[in-house]
C-alpha cells in the first residue's frame, strides 16, 4: 500500500477483504512504518482475533518470497505502474490472483458549454489536493479552444491564491512533496516539456530552502510527444492541453496509456453521460471531482491496472466462486 493516503488506502481494501472472510498481511510503504503499526493496533483494539490482520515491516526485496508462500492466495497493490508490473509478474509465476490500482493521468475535460467558474474551482482542488500526489488527481486539463482563455484566467486566479507551506501550520493549502527524488523527477518532466515548446504560466521552477517543495504550477500548450503529455505528473503541476471541439477533447482524453479516472464538464448532462461512457477509464464523473466512495466500485483499465475495490465488486474480488451440486 502507498504512502500518499496511508490509512484510507489500507482500509478500502482491508474492510471488504475481511468482510469476505479473509485474513490479511500488509506490506506498507517503507516510509510509513508507524502508520502500518497503528493500523494493526486498530484491528486489535476492535477485537479481531490475533493474526487476522498483520503488518509486516519487511523490505521490498522480500515481497516476492512472501507472494510465493502457499498460504498466500491473492495479492493487491496500490502504487506505481512499475511496482504493479513487478507484483503481477511475481503473482503470475505463483498462479495467484491480483488486483492492481496503479498510476493515472486523469483527464479533466472542459467542454464549450461548461460552467467555467465551477470547473475552475473544482479543478484547482482536484489538482493540488495532497500536493498533487494522488493517483486520481486531475492531471490533464483538456480545454476546448473557445473557452480555454477564460478557464485559464479563472484557474490561475484560484491557484495563485493557494498558500504553499508547512502542512502543520494553519492556513497552508499545499505542502511539500514526499521525497527529494520525486520533486527532482517532476522538475525534469516540466523542464523537458518546456524545452519541447510547452508554455510555463505559473511556477514551474523548484523552490530553494528546506523541505521538498515544488511551487504551485501551470504548464500550458502541452502537445503529444512532450513528457507532460505522455507521462503521469505526480505533483502540484497542472497540465493544459487545447482541443478543437468536444469530440477532439474526448479523443485527447483517450490518447493515454492510463485509464484510471476522468471528468467531463458540461451544462448538458445527457451529453456528459454519453461522453463519460466513451471515456476510456474505470471511473468517470460528470460535473464533479473524481474521488473514491465506499459505495461505488473503483479501479482502472490499461496501464492503470485491473480489478475493483470498494462496493460489492470489491468484496467479490477476494472470494472464490464455487459450484456445489447435490442430487
Protein Blocks (a to p, Z undefined) as FASTA:
>chain_A
ZZklmmlmmmmmmmmmmmnopacdddddfklmmmmmmmmmmmmmnopaehkaccddddfk
lmmmmmmpmkbmbdcddddfklmmmmmmmmmmnopacdddddddddddddfkbcfklmmm
mmmmmmmgghlpafkbcfbdcddfklmmmmmmmmmmmmmmpccddfkbghiabdcdfbfk
lmmmmmmmmmmmmmnopacfbgjiacededjddcddddehiaehiaklmpccedjddcdd
ddfblmlmmmmmmmcfbdfbdcdddfblklmmmmmmmpccfbdcehiacdddfkbccdde
hjnogcjeehjklmmmmcccdddddZZ
